[in-house]
Amino acid sequence: MRDKIMTFINEHQLLKPYSTILVGVSGGPDSMALLHILKTLQQEWNLTIIALSVDHQLRGDASKTDLLYVQDMCEKWNIECVGTSVDVETYKATYGVGTQVAARTLRYQFFKEQMEQKKADYLALGHHGDDQVETVLMNLVRSSNPRTLSGIPVARPFSSGTLIRPMLCMTKNDIEAYCQSVGIHPRHDPSNDETDYTRNAFRKQIVPLLKERNPNLHLSIQHLSESLQADEAHLAIETENMIKQTVRFAENKDKAVFKIDQFKLYSIALQRRAYHLILKYLYNEVPNDLSYRHESIFLTLLNSQKSNSKVDFPRQLVLRKSYGTMTFYFWEASETFDGDIPFNIPGEVMLPNGDRFVGKVTDEPDKQTAQRYICHASQLSTPLHIRTRQAGDRMRWKGLNGHKKIKDIFIDAKVPHHLRDTWPIVVDGSGELIWLTGLRKNCSSAEDHTHGPYIQIDYFEGET
């Protein structure tokens, strides 16, 4: 196995001698095998190796024991180890995301901090060939974007250095056999045996069936992944060149204009990519509710015989076709919400741009999301109001010491300047800011109470 990984490292030029390499280590077989193999290279390659281990606090004492195990093995192998604990549950409640997303975000934040502090050249992670198979298959099922089929990259820029995955050429069985051969007794996470998570369902039920047909499926998928990544890299350069030739952006990147006839001289493959690149420039961070349906709308508008048309996209973005010209722009403040509207619960509020807030009282609230606010009724002072930001606005939330300025929240979330003054905020009867829509919530979670009533507010963006 070591020889195969060394060949893979050399083929992809993943490591250089005299480098500092951080290794993400959970205590499982993948990361322990990776750490051990890199340890065998340390003297020959003059590597500085530092293990990073994160306790996500999701399995109580077992999670803590995993961290202690990694620290103990690193001490035996004479490897520096930096461990930390992160609060996944608080992050989930604050941002309205799932467990896997919250854990990954906090883990990579820690990795980034350590890359900068240690001035490291590489971050090595233990993803293997079976992980690659699962990722490509999952993306195939849930996405219509061909770029997602490229899967997990072997290497990519990360923080001050490069993130590398030297074990994408190996299977899970290869790794477990290696651990056994060198006397490593890794930790086992029982959540990996469950099929509730999508990835585990693919791992346990689908991939084994495909491997019956092709035992080297991981190598085939890895070859596909690398081929697609190379193709995408070339097309990305061509798309950048197309954008330079056809699209004019406003100085602050809140508007893009192009001549339709000139744009359509390029292939449909580049047109699609140019569309996505324009959105990336305009939005800073493309909204989650932007889907393939919007791409279809854009292409239909582009090829329509109508001289004048207008289509609304998420976050107040407008596409306007007018006599051979296509313009992307954001609604002016005068076209969007700017005021203070009473919000009675139960009830509904419609904003000028078509966005809606729907509130209800319930004993069985739905699942918390970024577009949903849930709080025990006893924790809120009524009546509620929906308004835009005011000078000096601040918020507080669980896990935060004191208050934070709305301005700073917008900066952290990279919200474009032209959206900040019209961003809807839900305020309670005492003037407390309880929900900066889609970004921050100040509320007690449903789990903090044994029974209702709860107030649930859902936010719906205007129809496109």
C-alpha positions in Angstrom: 0.0 0.0 0.0 2.8 2.4 0.9 4.4 1.9 -2.6 1.0 2.6 -4.3 0.6 5.8 -2.3 4.2 6.9 -3.0 3.6 6.4 -6.7 0.4 8.4 -6.5 2.2 11.2 -4.6 5.0 11.3 -7.2 2.6 11.2 -10.2 0.6 14.1 -8.9 3.5 16.0 -7.3 1.7 16.2 -4.0 4.7 16.7 -1.7 8.1 18.4 -1.7 11.0 17.7 0.7 11.6 20.0 3.6 7.9 20.8 3.9 5.6 21.3 6.9 2.6 19.1 6.6 -0.5 19.1 8.8 -2.5 15.9 9.0 -6.2 15.8 9.9 -6.5 12.8 12.2 -9.8 11.5 13.7 -8.5 8.3 15.1 -10.2 6.2 12.5 -8.3 3.8 10.1 -8.1 6.2 7.2 -6.4 9.1 9.0 -4.3 6.8 11.2 -2.9 5.0 8.2 -2.2 8.3 6.4 -0.3 9.6 9.5 1.7 6.4 9.8 2.7 6.4 6.1 3.8 10.0 6.2 5.7 9.2 9.4 7.7 6.6 7.4 8.6 9.4 4.9 9.6 12.0 7.5 13.3 11.3 7.7 13.8 10.6 4.0 11.9 13.7 2.9 12.9 16.0 5.9 9.2 16.6 6.7 7.8 18.4 9.7 4.6 16.5 10.6 1.9 17.9 12.9 -1.3 16.0 13.6 -4.6 18.0 14.0 -7.5 16.3 15.8 -11.0 17.7 16.4 -13.5 16.6 19.1 -16.9 17.5 17.6 -18.6 16.7 21.0 -21.3 14.7 19.2 -20.8 11.3 20.9 -20.1 12.4 24.5 -17.2 10.6 26.2 -16.5 8.5 23.0 -15.6 11.7 21.0 -13.3 12.8 23.8 -11.7 9.4 23.9 -11.0 9.5 20.2 -9.0 12.7 20.7 -7.1 11.2 23.6 -6.3 8.2 21.5 -4.9 10.4 18.7 -2.8 12.3 21.2 -1.5 9.1 22.8 -0.5 7.6 19.4 1.2 10.8 18.4 3.2 10.8 21.6 4.3 7.2 20.9 5.3 8.1 17.3 7.0 11.3 18.4 4.6 13.5 16.4 3.4 16.9 17.5 -0.4 16.9 18.0 -2.8 19.9 18.3 -6.3 19.0 19.5 -9.4 21.0 20.0 -13.1 20.7 20.8 -15.9 22.5 18.8 -19.5 23.2 19.6 -21.4 21.7 16.7 -24.8 22.0 18.3 -24.6 25.7 18.9 -23.4 26.3 15.4 -26.3 24.3 14.0 -28.8 26.3 16.0 -27.2 29.6 15.1 -27.0 29.0 11.3 -29.8 26.5 10.8 -27.6 23.9 9.1 -27.3 20.1 9.5 -24.9 18.2 11.7 -22.5 17.3 8.9 -22.3 20.8 7.5 -21.7 22.3 10.9 -19.1 19.8 11.8 -17.2 20.2 8.6 -17.3 24.0 8.7 -15.9 24.1 12.3 -13.3 21.5 11.5 -12.0 23.3 8.4 -12.0 26.6 10.3 -9.6 25.0 12.8 -7.5 23.5 10.0 -7.2 27.0 8.4 -6.2 28.6 11.7 -3.4 26.0 12.2 -2.2 26.3 8.6 -1.6 30.0 9.2 -0.2 29.6 12.7 2.2 26.9 11.8 3.0 28.4 8.4 2.4 25.0 6.9 2.8 24.0 3.3 0.3 21.2 3.2 -2.8 19.9 4.9 -3.2 16.1 4.2 -6.6 14.4 4.6 -7.4 10.7 4.6 -10.1 10.6 1.9 -9.7 7.3 -0.1 -11.0 5.9 -3.4 -14.3 4.7 -1.9 -15.0 8.2 -0.7 -14.5 9.4 -4.2 -16.9 6.8 -5.6 -19.6 7.8 -3.1 -19.1 11.5 -3.8 -19.4 11.2 -7.5 -22.5 8.9 -7.3 -24.2 11.3 -4.8 -23.6 14.3 -7.0 -24.9 12.3 -10.0 -28.1 11.6 -8.2 -28.8 15.1 -6.7 -27.3 17.5 -9.2 -27.7 18.4 -12.9 -24.4 20.3 -13.0 -21.7 18.3 -14.9 -19.0 20.1 -12.9 -20.0 18.3 -9.7 -19.1 14.9 -11.3 -15.4 15.8 -11.0 -15.7 14.8 -7.4 -13.0 15.2 -4.7 -9.8 17.0 -6.0 -6.5 15.3 -5.4 -5.1 18.8 -4.4 -6.4 22.3 -4.2 -5.3 25.6 -2.7 -6.2 25.9 1.0 -5.3 28.8 3.3 -1.6 29.5 3.1 -0.8 26.3 1.3 -2.3 23.2 -0.4 -4.8 20.6 0.7 -3.8 17.1 -0.5 -5.4 13.7 -0.5 -2.7 11.1 -1.0 -4.9 8.0 -0.5 -7.5 8.5 -3.2 -5.8 5.6 -5.0 -6.7 3.2 -2.2 -9.9 1.4 -1.0 -11.2 1.2 2.5 -10.3 -2.5 2.6 -6.7 -1.7 1.6 -6.4 0.8 4.4 -7.9 -1.5 7.1 -5.5 -4.2 5.9 -2.6 -1.8 6.2 -3.6 -0.8 9.8 -3.7 -4.5 10.8 -0.3 -5.2 9.2 1.5 -2.4 11.1 -0.3 -3.0 14.4 -2.6 0.1 14.4 -5.9 -0.4 16.3 -8.0 2.6 15.1 -11.1 4.0 16.8 -14.5 3.2 15.4 -17.3 5.7 14.9 -20.6 3.8 15.1 -22.4 6.6 13.2 -20.5 5.3 10.1 -22.6 2.1 10.3 -26.0 4.0 10.2 -27.8 4.6 6.9 -29.7 7.7 8.0 -27.0 9.9 6.4 -27.1 9.9 2.6 -23.4 9.1 2.3 -23.7 6.1 4.6 -26.6 4.8 2.5 -24.5 4.9 -0.6 -21.6 3.3 1.2 -23.5 0.4 2.7 -26.1 -0.3 0.0 -25.1 1.0 -3.5 -21.3 1.0 -3.8 -21.0 -2.7 -2.9 -23.4 -3.7 -5.7 -21.3 -1.7 -8.2 -18.1 -3.2 -6.9 -19.4 -6.6 -7.7 -19.4 -5.6 -11.3 -16.1 -3.7 -11.2 -13.7 -4.4 -8.3 -11.5 -1.6 -9.5 -14.4 0.9 -9.5 -12.4 3.3 -7.3 -9.6 3.6 -10.0 -12.1 4.1 -12.8 -13.9 6.8 -10.9 -10.6 8.5 -9.9 -9.5 8.5 -13.6 -12.9 10.0 -14.5 -12.5 12.6 -11.8 -9.1 13.7 -12.9 -10.1 13.9 -16.5 -13.1 16.0 -15.7 -11.1 18.3 -13.5 -8.6 18.8 -16.3 -11.4 19.6 -18.8 -13.0 22.0 -16.3 -9.7 23.8 -15.7 -9.4 24.4 -19.5 -13.0 25.5 -19.9 -12.6 27.8 -16.9 -9.8 29.6 -18.7 -11.9 29.8 -21.9 -14.8 31.2 -20.0 -12.7 33.9 -18.3 -11.6 34.9 -21.8 -15.1 35.0 -23.1 -16.2 37.1 -20.1 -13.4 39.6 -20.8 -14.5 39.9 -24.5 -18.3 40.1 -24.0 -19.3 41.3 -20.5 -19.0 44.7 -19.0 -19.3 45.0 -15.2 -20.0 48.0 -13.1 -17.1 49.2 -11.0 -18.6 47.8 -7.8 -19.6 44.5 -9.5 -23.4 45.0 -8.9 -24.3 45.1 -12.6 -23.3 43.2 -15.7 -24.2 43.9 -19.3 -23.5 42.1 -22.6 -24.7 42.2 -26.2 -26.7 39.0 -26.9 -25.5 38.5 -30.5 -21.9 38.7 -29.4 -22.5 36.4 -26.4 -24.2 33.7 -28.6 -21.2 33.5 -30.9 -19.6 31.2 -28.3 -20.6 27.5 -27.7 -23.5 26.6 -25.4 -20.9 25.0 -23.0 -19.2 28.4 -22.6 -22.5 30.3 -22.4 -23.6 28.2 -19.4 -20.3 28.6 -17.7 -20.2 32.4 -18.4 -23.7 32.6 -16.9 -22.5 31.0 -13.7 -19.4 33.1 -13.5 -21.4 36.3 -13.9 -23.6 35.2 -10.9 -20.5 34.4 -8.9 -19.1 37.9 -9.5 -22.5 39.6 -8.7 -23.5 37.6 -5.6 -20.2 37.1 -3.9 -21.7 33.9 -2.5 -24.3 32.3 -4.8 -27.6 31.7 -2.9 -28.6 28.1 -2.1 -32.0 28.5 -3.7 -30.5 29.3 -7.1 -30.9 26.1 -9.1 -30.8 24.6 -12.6 -34.2 26.0 -13.1 -32.7 29.5 -13.1 -30.1 28.5 -15.7 -33.0 27.2 -17.9 -34.8 30.5 -17.5 -31.6 32.4 -18.5 -31.1 30.4 -21.6 -34.8 30.7 -22.6 -34.6 34.4 -22.1 -31.3 34.6 -24.1 -32.9 32.8 -27.1 -36.4 34.2 -26.9 -37.7 36.3 -29.8 -39.1 38.8 -27.4 -37.3 42.2 -27.6 -38.1 43.2 -24.0 -38.4 40.8 -21.0 -37.6 40.9 -17.3 -37.1 38.0 -14.8 -36.5 38.2 -11.1 -33.8 36.0 -9.5 -33.2 35.4 -5.7 -31.8 38.2 -3.5 -33.2 41.0 -5.6 -31.2 40.2 -8.8 -33.0 41.1 -12.0 -32.3 39.9 -15.6 -33.5 42.3 -18.2 -33.5 41.8 -21.9 -33.9 44.9 -23.9 -33.3 45.3 -27.7 -30.4 42.9 -28.0 -28.8 43.6 -24.7 -28.9 41.5 -21.5 -28.5 43.2 -18.2 -28.0 41.7 -14.7 -28.6 44.2 -11.9 -29.9 44.5 -8.3 -33.1 46.3 -7.5 -32.6 49.8 -6.2 -33.5 50.5 -2.6 -36.7 52.3 -3.8 -37.9 49.1 -5.3 -37.3 47.0 -2.2 -38.5 46.9 1.3 -37.5 49.9 3.5 -39.7 50.5 6.5 -41.4 49.0 9.5 -44.4 46.6 9.2 -46.4 45.1 12.2 -46.4 41.3 12.1 -49.2 39.6 14.0 -48.9 35.9 14.9 -50.6 33.9 13.4 -50.5 36.0 10.3 -48.6 36.8 7.1 -46.7 39.8 5.8 -45.9 40.5 2.1 -43.0 42.8 1.3 -43.0 45.0 -1.7 -40.7 42.7 -3.6 -42.9 39.7 -3.2 -41.1 38.1 -0.2 -43.4 36.7 2.5 -43.2 36.1 6.2 -45.7 33.5 7.5 -46.1 33.1 11.2 -48.0 30.5 13.2 -48.4 29.1 16.8 -47.9 25.4 17.1 -47.1 22.7 19.6 -45.1 20.7 17.0 -42.8 23.0 15.0 -41.1 21.9 11.8 -37.4 21.4 11.5 -35.2 24.5 12.0 -33.7 25.9 8.8 -31.9 29.1 7.7 -35.3 30.3 6.3 -37.3 29.4 9.4 -37.4 30.9 12.9 -38.7 28.8 15.8 -38.9 30.0 19.4 -40.9 29.1 22.5 -43.8 31.5 22.8 -42.9 32.4 26.4 -39.5 33.8 25.2 -41.0 36.4 22.9 -42.4 39.8 23.6 -45.1 40.8 21.2 -46.2 42.5 18.9 -43.5 41.6 16.4 -42.4 44.0 13.6 -40.4 43.5 10.4 -38.1 46.4 9.5 -34.8 47.3 7.9 -31.7 48.1 9.8 -31.2 51.3 11.9 -28.1 53.0 13.1 -26.6 51.2 16.1 -28.5 48.0 15.6 -27.0 45.1 17.5 -27.9 41.4 18.0 -27.1 38.8 20.6 -27.5 35.0 20.4 -26.8 31.8 22.2 -23.0 31.3 22.6 -22.1 34.9 22.0 -20.7 37.1 24.8 -22.5 40.4 24.6 -23.9 41.9 21.3 -22.6 42.1 17.8 -23.3 45.0 15.4 -25.5 44.2 12.4 -22.9 45.9 10.2 -20.3 43.4 11.3 -22.6 40.5 10.8 -23.2 41.6 7.2 -19.4 42.0 6.7 -18.8 38.5 8.1 -21.5 37.0 5.8 -20.2 38.9 2.8 -23.6 40.5 2.1 -23.2 43.0 -0.8 -23.5 46.6 0.3 -26.5 47.3 -1.9 -28.6 44.7 -0.1 -27.8 45.7 3.5 -30.1 48.7 3.9 -33.2 46.7 2.7 -32.4 43.4 4.5 -35.5 42.4 6.5 -35.1 42.1 10.3 -37.7 40.6 12.7 -38.0 42.6 15.9 -40.0 41.7 19.1 -42.2 44.0 21.1 -39.3 45.2 23.3 -37.2 46.2 20.3 -35.0 43.2 20.6 -33.7 42.0 17.2 -34.6 38.3 17.1 -34.0 37.3 13.5 -31.6 38.8 10.9 -33.3 36.8 8.1 -31.3 34.0 6.8 -28.2 35.0 8.8 -28.7 35.1 12.6 -31.3 34.1 15.2 -31.8 35.0 18.8 -34.1 32.4 20.2 -34.4 29.4 22.5 -34.4 26.1 20.6 -37.4 23.8 20.7 -35.2 21.2 22.5 -34.9 23.6 25.5 -38.6 23.0 26.3 -40.7 19.9 26.9 -43.9 21.3 25.3 -45.3 24.2 23.3 -46.7 26.5 22.3 -44.0 27.6 19.9 -43.9 30.5 17.4 -42.8 29.5 14.0 -42.0 32.0 11.2 -41.2 30.9 7.7 -39.6 33.3 5.1 -40.3 32.8 1.4 -38.5 34.7 -1.3 -40.6 36.2 -4.1 -41.5 34.0 -7.0 -39.1 34.1 -9.9 
